[in-house]
Amino acid sequence: VGGDSHTRLDQPSHITRSNGQGSVAIVQANHYFNFLGRVDLRMEQAKGSYRVKKIDGGLLPIDGRIESDPEIDKMVSDYRASLDEVICHASTDLADAKSKVVGVGQLVADAVRHQARADIAIVGANSDTTGIAQGPIKLSDVVRIVQFHPELITARMSLNQIKTILTKRFYLTSGCD
């Protein structure tokens, strides 16, 4: 159930495949945790395998009408507690990742370079727009900053190849001084 486009689909939308055989169900749960998306699949067995016979679904408003489940509540509580762990301290304010000054973006690039044991690191500028204030940095701050988890790739590259990559879009770097 997607939500990245912020589209609200009250029930699955079916898009016909380009070959005309069958369709693909598209489901979206709006945005900002307003809804829980539900997809119901009805399967049928055919020649030793299963195929989708019917897809239904809808949106359930997240507004207190859904009864809480104690087991899920405990899992959420434990997860939230882990996010409150202080993992380091910032000695100064760190600008947002899209700023061209040293800040959160530089911190992320340095962390990637360190983790990969590489000479340089090139990372895409993420969507954090708030930075980090001076003081304790919690695990929740890291989750907020590193919203996307792209695969770490290491490669041997020439100077010209690195320059080409850096001219294609806005990247944050570490070790390129």
Order of alpha helices (4+ residues) and beta strands (2+ residues): beta-beta-beta-beta-alpha-beta-alpha-beta-beta-alpha-alpha-beta
